[in-house]
Amino acid sequence: MQLIPRHDPYLVVRSTGGLTVAALRGELDLVLVRHLRPELDALVRESDDLTVDIRRLTFCDATGLGLLAHCAGRMHRRGARWRLVCDQPWILRLIRLTELSDLLRPEHGTPYPPQPDALGPVVPLPAEPGVTRPVS
């Protein structure tokens, strides 16, 4: 995979052939959505196989979920392959509570093919206060 040169601390894109991996970092809220939407829209238009890795998000609100749902919906309508890589229980819970699981199809694991990570290691987040077991 080849790193696309850019200077964005919130998005790193790797692409080879038809496979594109977009790794997001930071707080996916209204401000970051406005910043990232043009780039993600371009990736959705141009990719036949798009993986969005959100394991490094530290926050995600309804606007962020809306952007992910928008991208996934466009990929599905085009018949292109969509993957969302997420291992954070709090985001997975939001996806489940908003009934976006069928659209977003979150997966655990690493984007394929695994590559050295330009964003640095994944730092596990502390558990939600007061939550002692996963909510199903």
VENWOUR-V546816 format. One record per backbone hydrogen bond with DSSP energy under -1.0 kcal/mol. CO is the residue of the C=O (numbers start at 1). NH is the residue of the N-H. Records with the same first field share a line. If there is no record, write none. Layout:
BEGIN
CO->NH ; NH
END
This chain:
BEGIN
2->15
10->25
12->23
13->4
14->21
15->2
16->19
18->49
19->16
20->51
21->14
22->53
23->12
26->58 ; 59
27->29
28->61
29->33
30->34
31->35
32->36
33->37
36->40
37->41
38->42
39->43
40->44
41->45
42->46
43->47
48->81
49->20
50->83
51->22
52->85
53->24
54->57
56->26
59->28
61->65
62->66
63->67
64->68
65->69
66->70
67->71
68->72
69->73
70->74
71->75
72->76
73->77
74->78
75->80
76->79
81->50
83->52
84->107
85->54
88->92
89->93
90->94
91->95
92->96
93->97
94->98
95->100
96->99
100->104
101->105
107->86
128->131
END
